[in-house]
C-alpha cells in the first residue's frame, strides 16, 4: 500500500534523496529519432536548465544530476523549513 509523502520523507533520517524519473512506452528525452531522423538533442539542455531552475523555486538544492536518453537522476538535498530563504 502506498505511503503518504510525509511518511516517506524525514529530515531527521537524511536530507539527501535520490530521485529517478523514467520515460514510458520506449520514448526518449533527447537524441535522434531513428524512425523520422529528427534530432531532439536540444531537449537535453532544456531539461538540465529546468531541473536547476525548479531547485531554486522549491526548498531543495540539486546536489547532482544525470540526464540520460530515457531517464533522469537527481540527488536532492532538502532544506528544513526554518532554513529556507525567502
C-alpha distances in whole Angstrom, upper triangle without the diagonal:
4,7,10,13,15,12,13,16,19,23,23,22,23,24,24,21,21,20,20,21,22,24,23,25,27,28,30,30,34,37,39,38,39,40,42,43,42,41,38,39,39,35,35,37,35,32,33,35,32,29,32,33,29,29,32,31,28,28,27,29,29,30,30,29,30,30,30,31,27,25,25,25,25,25,25,26,25,28,28,28,32,33,32,35,36
4,7,9,12,10,10,13,16,20,21,19,20,21,21,18,18,17,17,18,19,21,21,24,26,26,28,28,31,34,37,36,38,38,40,41,40,38,35,36,36,32,32,34,32,28,30,31,28,26,28,29,25,25,28,27,24,24,23,26,26,27,27,26,27,27,28,28,25,23,23,22,22,22,22,23,22,24,24,25,28,29,28,32,32
4,6,8,6,7,10,13,16,18,16,18,19,19,16,17,16,18,19,21,23,23,26,28,28,29,29,33,36,38,38,40,40,42,43,41,40,36,37,37,33,32,34,32,28,29,31,28,25,27,28,24,24,27,25,22,21,21,24,24,25,26,25,27,27,28,30,27,24,23,22,21,21,20,21,19,22,21,22,25,26,26,29,30
4,6,5,7,9,12,15,17,16,17,18,18,16,18,16,18,19,21,23,24,27,29,29,30,29,32,36,38,38,40,41,42,43,41,39,36,36,36,32,31,33,31,27,28,29,26,24,26,26,22,22,24,22,19,19,19,22,23,25,25,25,27,27,29,30,27,24,23,22,21,21,19,20,17,19,19,19,22,24,23,26,27
4,5,5,6,9,12,15,14,15,14,15,13,15,13,16,17,19,22,23,27,28,28,28,27,30,33,36,36,39,40,40,41,39,37,34,34,33,30,29,30,28,24,25,26,23,20,22,22,19,18,21,19,16,15,15,18,19,21,22,22,24,25,26,28,25,22,20,19,18,17,15,16,14,16,15,16,19,20,19,23,23
4,6,6,7,10,12,13,14,14,15,14,16,16,19,20,23,26,27,30,32,31,31,30,33,37,40,40,42,43,44,45,42,41,37,37,36,32,31,32,30,27,27,28,25,22,24,24,20,19,21,20,16,15,16,19,20,22,23,24,26,27,29,31,29,25,23,22,20,19,16,16,13,15,13,14,17,19,18,21,22
4,6,7,11,12,12,13,14,15,14,16,16,19,20,23,26,27,31,32,32,32,31,34,38,41,40,43,44,45,46,44,42,38,38,38,34,33,34,32,29,29,30,27,25,26,27,23,22,24,23,19,18,18,21,22,23,24,25,27,28,30,32,29,26,24,22,21,19,18,17,15,17,16,16,20,21,21,25,26
4,7,10,12,10,11,12,12,11,13,13,15,17,20,23,24,28,29,29,29,28,31,34,37,37,40,41,42,42,41,39,35,35,35,31,30,31,29,26,26,27,25,22,23,24,21,20,22,21,18,17,16,18,19,20,21,21,23,25,26,28,26,22,21,18,17,16,15,15,13,16,15,17,20,21,20,24,25
4,7,9,8,8,9,10,9,12,12,15,17,21,24,26,29,30,30,29,28,31,34,37,38,40,41,42,42,40,38,35,34,34,30,29,29,28,25,24,25,23,20,21,22,19,17,19,19,15,13,13,15,16,17,19,19,22,24,26,28,26,22,20,18,16,14,12,11,9,12,12,13,16,17,17,20,22
4,5,5,7,8,10,10,14,15,18,21,24,27,29,33,34,33,33,31,34,37,40,41,43,45,46,46,44,41,38,37,36,33,31,32,31,27,26,27,25,22,23,24,21,18,20,20,17,14,14,16,17,18,20,21,24,26,28,31,29,25,23,20,18,15,13,12,10,11,10,12,15,16,16,20,22
4,5,5,5,9,10,14,16,19,22,25,29,31,35,35,34,34,31,34,37,41,42,44,46,47,46,44,41,38,37,36,33,31,31,30,27,26,26,25,22,21,22,20,17,19,19,15,12,12,14,16,16,19,21,24,26,29,31,30,26,23,20,17,15,12,10,7,8,7,10,12,12,13,17,20
4,6,8,11,13,16,18,22,25,28,32,34,37,38,37,36,35,37,40,44,45,47,49,50,49,47,45,41,40,39,36,34,34,34,31,29,30,28,25,25,26,24,21,22,23,19,16,16,17,19,19,21,23,26,29,31,34,33,29,26,23,20,17,15,13,11,12,10,13,14,14,16,20,23
4,7,9,11,14,16,20,23,26,29,31,35,35,35,34,33,35,38,42,42,45,47,48,47,45,43,40,38,38,35,33,33,33,29,28,29,28,24,24,26,24,21,23,24,20,17,16,17,18,18,20,22,24,27,29,32,30,27,24,21,19,16,14,12,12,13,12,15,17,17,19,22,25
4,6,8,11,14,17,21,24,27,30,33,33,33,32,30,32,35,39,40,42,44,45,45,43,40,37,35,35,32,29,30,29,26,25,26,25,21,21,23,21,18,20,21,18,15,13,14,15,14,16,18,21,24,26,29,28,24,21,18,15,12,11,9,9,11,11,14,16,15,17,20,23
4,7,10,13,16,19,23,26,29,33,33,32,30,28,30,33,37,38,41,43,43,43,41,38,34,33,32,29,27,27,27,24,22,23,22,18,18,20,17,14,16,17,14,11,9,10,12,11,14,16,19,22,25,28,27,23,20,16,13,10,8,5,5,7,8,12,14,13,13,17,19
4,7,10,13,16,20,23,26,30,29,29,27,25,27,30,34,35,37,39,40,39,38,35,31,30,29,27,24,24,24,21,19,21,20,16,16,18,16,13,16,17,15,12,9,9,10,9,11,13,16,19,21,24,23,19,16,13,10,7,6,4,6,10,12,15,17,15,16,18,21
4,6,10,13,16,20,22,26,26,25,24,22,25,28,31,32,34,36,37,37,35,32,29,28,28,25,22,23,23,19,18,20,18,15,15,18,16,13,16,17,14,13,10,11,10,10,11,12,14,16,19,22,20,16,14,10,8,6,5,7,8,12,14,17,19,18,17,20,23
4,7,10,13,17,20,23,23,22,21,19,22,24,28,29,31,33,34,34,32,29,26,25,25,22,20,21,21,17,16,19,17,14,15,18,16,14,17,19,16,15,12,12,10,10,9,9,11,13,15,18,17,13,10,7,6,5,6,9,11,15,17,20,23,21,20,23,25
4,7,10,14,16,20,20,19,18,17,19,22,25,26,29,30,31,31,29,27,24,23,23,20,18,19,18,15,14,17,15,12,14,16,14,13,16,17,15,15,12,13,10,11,10,9,11,12,14,16,14,11,8,6,5,6,7,11,12,16,18,20,23,22,21,23,25
4,7,10,13,17,16,16,15,14,16,19,22,23,25,27,28,28,26,24,21,20,21,18,16,18,17,14,14,17,15,12,15,17,15,15,19,19,17,18,15,16,13,14,12,10,10,10,11,13,11,7,6,5,7,9,11,14,16,19,22,24,27,26,24,26,28
4,7,10,14,14,12,12,11,14,17,20,20,23,24,25,25,24,22,18,18,19,15,14,17,16,12,13,16,14,12,15,17,15,15,19,19,18,19,17,17,15,16,14,11,11,10,10,11,9,6,5,7,9,12,13,17,18,21,24,25,29,27,25,27,28
4,7,10,10,9,9,9,13,15,18,18,20,21,22,23,21,20,17,17,19,15,14,17,17,13,15,18,16,14,18,20,18,19,22,22,21,23,20,21,18,19,17,14,12,10,9,9,6,4,7,9,12,15,17,20,22,25,28,29,32,31,29,31,32
4,7,7,6,7,7,11,14,15,15,17,18,19,20,19,17,15,16,17,14,14,17,16,13,16,19,17,16,20,21,19,21,24,24,23,25,23,23,21,22,20,16,14,12,10,9,5,6,9,12,15,18,20,24,25,28,31,32,35,34,32,33,34
4,6,6,8,10,14,16,17,15,17,17,19,20,20,19,17,19,20,17,17,21,19,17,20,22,20,19,23,24,22,24,27,27,26,28,26,27,24,26,23,20,18,15,14,12,8,9,13,15,18,21,23,27,27,31,33,34,38,37,34,36,37
4,5,9,12,15,16,16,14,15,15,17,19,18,19,17,19,21,18,19,23,21,19,22,25,23,23,26,27,26,28,31,30,30,32,30,30,28,29,27,23,21,18,16,13,10,12,16,19,22,25,27,30,31,35,37,38,41,40,38,40,40
4,7,10,12,13,13,11,12,13,15,16,16,16,15,17,19,17,17,21,20,18,21,24,22,22,26,27,26,27,31,31,30,32,30,30,27,28,25,22,19,16,13,10,8,11,14,18,21,24,26,30,31,35,37,39,42,41,38,40,41
4,7,9,11,11,10,12,12,13,15,14,14,12,14,16,13,14,18,17,15,18,21,19,19,23,24,23,25,28,28,28,30,28,28,25,27,24,20,17,14,12,9,7,10,13,16,20,23,25,29,30,33,36,37,40,39,36,37,38
4,6,7,9,8,11,12,13,13,12,11,9,10,13,10,11,14,14,12,15,18,17,17,20,22,21,23,26,26,26,29,26,26,23,24,21,17,14,11,9,5,5,8,11,15,18,21,23,27,29,32,35,36,39,37,35,36,36
4,7,10,10,13,15,15,15,13,11,8,9,10,7,7,11,10,9,11,14,13,14,17,18,18,20,23,23,23,26,23,23,20,21,18,15,12,9,8,5,6,7,9,13,15,19,21,24,26,29,32,33,36,34,32,32,33
4,7,9,12,14,14,12,10,8,5,5,7,5,6,9,10,9,12,14,14,15,18,19,20,21,24,25,25,28,25,24,21,22,19,16,13,9,8,6,8,10,11,15,17,21,23,26,28,31,34,36,38,36,33,34,35
4,7,9,12,12,10,9,6,5,5,8,8,8,12,13,13,14,17,18,18,21,22,23,25,27,28,29,31,29,27,24,25,22,18,15,11,10,7,10,12,14,17,20,23,26,29,31,34,38,39,42,39,37,37,38
4,6,9,8,6,6,4,6,7,10,11,12,15,16,16,18,20,21,22,24,26,26,28,31,31,32,35,32,31,28,29,25,22,19,15,13,10,12,15,17,21,24,27,29,33,35,38,41,42,45,43,40,41,41
4,6,6,5,5,6,7,10,13,13,14,17,18,18,20,22,22,23,26,27,28,30,32,32,33,36,34,33,29,31,27,24,21,17,15,11,12,16,19,22,25,29,31,34,36,39,42,43,46,44,42,42,43
4,6,5,8,9,11,13,16,16,17,20,21,21,23,26,26,27,29,31,31,33,36,36,37,39,37,36,32,33,30,26,23,20,17,13,14,18,21,24,27,31,33,37,39,42,45,47,49,47,45,45,46
4,6,8,11,13,15,18,18,20,23,23,23,25,28,27,28,31,32,32,35,37,37,38,41,38,38,34,36,33,29,26,22,20,16,16,20,23,27,30,33,35,39,41,44,47,48,51,49,47,47,47
4,5,9,11,14,16,17,19,21,21,22,25,26,26,28,31,31,32,34,36,36,37,40,38,38,34,36,33,29,26,23,20,17,18,21,24,27,30,34,36,39,41,44,47,48,51,49,46,46,47
4,7,10,12,14,15,17,20,20,21,23,25,26,27,30,31,31,33,36,36,37,40,38,37,33,35,31,28,25,21,19,16,17,21,23,27,29,33,35,39,41,43,47,48,50,48,46,46,46
4,7,9,11,12,15,17,17,18,21,22,22,24,27,27,28,30,32,33,34,37,35,34,31,32,29,26,23,19,18,15,17,20,21,25,27,31,33,36,38,41,44,45,48,45,43,43,43
4,6,8,9,11,13,14,15,17,19,20,21,24,24,26,28,30,30,32,34,32,31,28,29,26,23,20,16,15,12,15,18,19,22,25,28,30,33,35,38,41,42,45,43,40,40,40
4,5,6,8,10,11,12,14,16,16,18,20,21,22,24,26,27,28,31,29,28,24,26,23,20,17,14,13,10,12,15,16,19,21,25,27,30,32,34,38,39,41,39,36,36,36
4,5,6,8,10,11,12,14,15,16,18,20,21,23,25,26,27,30,27,26,22,24,21,18,15,12,11,10,13,14,15,18,20,23,25,28,30,33,36,37,40,37,35,35,35
4,6,6,7,9,11,11,13,15,16,17,19,21,22,23,25,28,26,24,21,23,20,17,16,12,13,12,15,16,16,19,20,23,24,27,29,31,35,36,38,35,33,32,33
4,6,5,6,9,10,10,12,14,15,16,18,20,21,22,25,23,22,19,21,19,15,14,10,11,10,12,13,12,16,17,20,21,25,26,29,32,33,35,33,30,30,31
4,5,5,6,9,10,11,13,14,16,17,19,20,21,24,21,20,17,18,15,12,10,7,8,8,11,11,10,13,14,18,19,22,24,27,30,32,34,32,29,29,30
4,5,5,6,8,10,11,12,14,16,17,19,20,23,20,19,16,17,15,13,12,9,11,12,15,14,13,15,15,18,19,22,24,26,29,31,33,30,27,27,28
4,6,5,6,9,10,10,12,14,16,16,18,21,19,18,16,18,16,14,13,11,13,13,15,14,13,15,15,18,19,22,23,25,28,29,31,29,26,26,26
4,6,5,6,9,10,11,12,15,15,16,19,17,16,13,16,14,11,10,8,10,11,12,11,9,12,12,15,16,19,20,23,26,27,29,27,24,25,25
4,5,5,6,9,10,11,13,15,16,18,15,14,11,13,11,8,9,7,11,13,14,12,10,11,10,13,14,17,19,21,24,26,28,25,23,23,24
4,6,5,6,9,10,11,13,15,17,15,14,12,14,13,11,12,11,14,16,17,16,13,14,13,15,15,18,19,21,24,25,27,24,21,21,22
4,5,5,6,9,10,11,12,15,14,13,11,15,14,12,13,12,15,16,17,15,12,14,12,15,14,17,18,19,23,23,25,23,20,20,20
4,6,5,6,9,10,11,13,11,10,8,11,10,9,10,10,13,15,15,13,10,10,9,11,11,13,15,17,20,21,23,21,18,19,20
4,6,5,7,9,10,12,10,8,7,10,10,9,12,12,16,18,19,16,13,13,10,12,11,13,14,15,19,20,22,19,17,16,18
4,5,5,7,9,12,11,10,10,13,14,13,15,15,19,20,21,18,15,16,13,15,13,15,15,16,19,19,21,19,16,15,16
4,5,5,6,9,9,9,9,13,14,13,15,15,19,20,20,17,14,14,12,13,11,13,13,14,17,17,20,18,15,15,15
4,6,5,7,5,6,6,10,11,12,15,15,19,21,21,18,15,14,10,11,8,10,10,11,14,15,17,15,12,13,14
4,6,7,7,7,9,12,14,15,18,18,22,24,24,21,18,17,14,14,11,12,11,11,14,15,16,14,11,10,11
4,7,8,10,11,15,17,17,20,20,23,25,25,22,19,19,16,16,13,14,12,12,15,14,16,14,11,10,10
4,6,8,10,14,16,16,19,20,23,25,25,21,18,17,14,14,11,11,9,9,12,11,14,13,9,10,11
4,7,10,13,16,17,20,21,25,27,26,23,20,18,15,14,10,9,6,6,8,8,11,9,6,8,10
4,6,9,12,13,17,18,22,24,24,20,17,15,11,10,6,5,5,6,9,11,13,11,9,11,13
4,6,9,11,15,17,20,23,23,20,16,14,10,9,6,5,7,8,11,13,15,12,11,12,14
4,6,7,11,13,16,20,20,16,13,10,7,6,5,6,9,11,15,17,19,16,14,16,18
4,7,11,14,17,20,21,17,14,11,8,5,6,7,10,12,16,18,20,17,16,17,20
4,7,10,13,17,18,14,11,8,6,5,7,10,13,15,19,22,23,21,20,21,23
4,7,10,13,14,11,7,5,4,6,9,12,15,18,21,24,26,23,22,23,25
4,6,10,11,8,6,5,7,9,12,15,18,21,25,27,29,27,25,26,28
4,7,8,6,5,7,9,12,14,18,20,23,27,29,31,29,27,28,29
4,6,5,6,8,11,15,17,21,23,27,30,32,34,32,30,31,33
4,6,8,11,14,18,20,24,26,29,33,34,37,35,33,34,35
4,7,10,14,17,20,23,25,29,32,33,36,35,32,34,35
4,7,10,14,16,20,22,25,28,30,33,31,29,30,32
4,7,10,13,16,18,22,25,27,29,27,25,27,28
4,7,10,13,16,19,22,24,27,25,24,25,27
4,6,10,12,15,19,21,24,21,20,22,24
4,7,10,13,16,19,21,19,18,20,23
4,6,10,13,15,18,16,14,17,19
4,7,10,13,15,12,12,14,17
4,7,9,12,10,9,13,15
4,6,8,6,6,9,12
4,5,5,6,10,13
4,6,6,9,11
4,6,9,10
4,6,9
4,6
4
